[in-house]
Amino acid sequence: MKQRAYLALVRPTLEYATPAWSPHTKKDINNIESVQRCAARFVCGDYRRTSSVTEMLESLHWPLLQDRREDKDLEMFYKIEKGMVNIPFPEELIKRHT
């Protein structure tokens, strides 16, 4: 139930509109990742200092939020390029035929 609650309530809030606001500084990325790391400890019920949160994330099959944001960025880029959303494709990225 704890994992379902995190995946249904917390993670969508952390990922809402990420192509628009995705953090760029290491500090901001770490702050967001720390939420997921705390959630992993909560879900696993393991708060020991000697426990590896990375191993908990792997056992839960939770990818890093940074990786999920990159996937969402690529997805949005694809949608823009294919005209699936009403956002103009950046002029700097249009292929030029010479």
N, C-alpha and C positions, 0 to 999 in steps of 0.2 A: 504494500500500500504506500509506503514511503517513496519508493521509486516512481510509482504511478503519479503520486502527487507532485513530485519534482518535475517529471516529464510533461505533465499536463498544465501545471500552474506557474512554475518558476522559470523553466527554460524558455517557454514562449515569450515571457516578459523580457528576458535577457536578449532574445533574438529579434524582437519586434523591430521591423524596418532597418535591419542591419545594413543593407546596401547604402542607406542614406547617412547613417551615423557611425559606421564601423570605426572603432578607435585605432589610432595609429601609434601612440606612444606606448612604450613598454610598460610604463606605470599603469595606464588605463587598461591595457590588455591583461596585466596581472591582476588588477582589481576585479575584473569580470571573471577571470578564470578562478579566482579564489572563492567566488560564490559556488561554482560547481564543485570545487574541492571540498568545501564545507558540506555540501549536499551529499557527496560521496561518503564522507565520514558518517553523516547522519543516517543515510540509507543502510550502510554496513554496520552501524552501531559500534564502530571502532574508533575511539578517541585517543588511543595510546600514541605517545610521541614517537615511538619506535616503529609504528605502522607506516607503510608506504601508501600514500594516497594515489600515486601513479598506478600501483598494482590494483588498488580498489577500482579506479576508473577503467582499467583494462578488464577486470573481472565483471564489471557492470556493462561493458561494451559501450562506454560513453566516449565518443571522440572529443578532442579539445574543442572548446567553443570557437577558438581562432580558426580551426580547420572548417568548422561548420559555416562560419562567416565567409570564408574564402569560397566555399561551394555556393553559397547564396549569391555572392558577388558575380561569380561566373554564370550562374543561372540568370541573373538579371541582365548581364551583358548579352547573353544569347537572346533573351527576349527582346531587348532593344534592337539588336542586329537583325532579327527576323521580323521586326515590326509587330510583335505580339503585344507590346505596350505602347502607349502614346507618348513616347519620349524620343526626341530626335537623336540620331546616332552622331557622336562627336565628329566634327569636321576633321580633327587631327588624326582620326583613325580610319577615315574612308580610304579605301584602296585607290591609288592613282594609277591609271594605265598610261604607259608612255610608249 
